[in-house]
Amino acid sequence: MTTSLGTPPAVQLAPADASTYAEWFACLAEPMRVRLLHAVAVAGRAVTVGELTEQLGISQSTCSHHVRKLADVGFVHLRKDRTATLISVNPACCTGLPHAADAVMGMLAPRPCCPEDLPADVDVRALEPGDWTHVRRIYAEGIATGHATFETEVPTRDALDDAWLPAHRWVAEIDGRVAGFAAARAVSTRPVYAGVAETSIYVGDGLRGRGVGRTLIHRQVNAADDAGLWTLQTSIFPENRASLALHQSAGYRTLGLRERIGQHHGVWRDTVFLERRRADDRTGITG
């Protein structure tokens, strides 16, 4: 499946952010500071200068100098305990540093939304009661590929009806024939996750490559945005390259590879975890 997207104007990194990130990276340009930060981070507790000097085989003055540099930019916190100085990692580093790298490398730039080359012969509408037979047939065709889902049997209509969010069920038609479907389910019943949904898209056998998936995901993500869903997420087998490309074209970004996350027909399988945010979040390292 291919997509044809216009090239959006480049989004420049804000000068203030660039200055902050440069300060962080400059601090870590010294290998000893990287080693010290790692030692503090993996300790799992506050450590003293004495412990660090012993671990790394450096003098107390060298250790104190580099620890102060790390503290100046907020990588570590310092706390006095009688005559000792206790050093602990700043938990914000766990998100701030990866965020900085992603920002500099353009991973947090606005993502395209959505595929623009939608076929004229594919129509998308809300799922109706009479569509369930076609939806379950297409689900079975997806299972048969071996790369669409961990499911080995088609869920019942009642199970799908209970799981899928009522306002986020779509079917695509070609010449009046149901060619695919898209759905979203809540990831949790907790109110704090009310705007987070797990999505899925299936295209019928013999109809792949005709833009059905592009048309479905276009409707799916725009409807989610309009409804106030702030995060869409999905897990895809690495072998399903067409689905990965489709989701990336609609603003999803890869968060990571979940290795050996589950068994499929007795074989451990990996999944690629992707997420689409309705709006960018900003994460920084603060004291």
Secondary structure as UniProt FT lines:
FT   HELIX           15..27
FT   TURN            28..29
FT   HELIX           31..43
FT   STRAND          47..48
FT   HELIX           49..56
FT   HELIX           60..72
FT   TURN            73..74
FT   STRAND          76..81
FT   TURN            82..83
FT   STRAND          84..89
FT   TURN            91..92
FT   HELIX           93..104
FT   TURN            105..108
FT   TURN            120..121
FT   STRAND          122..126
FT   HELIX           129..131
FT   HELIX           132..145
FT   HELIX           157..163
FT   STRAND          164..174
FT   TURN            175..176
FT   STRAND          177..186
FT   HELIX           191..193
FT   TURN            194..195
FT   STRAND          196..203
FT   TURN            205..206
FT   TURN            208..209
FT   HELIX           212..227
FT   STRAND          231..236
FT   TURN            238..239
FT   HELIX           241..249
FT   TURN            250..251
FT   STRAND          253..264
FT   TURN            265..266
FT   STRAND          267..277
//
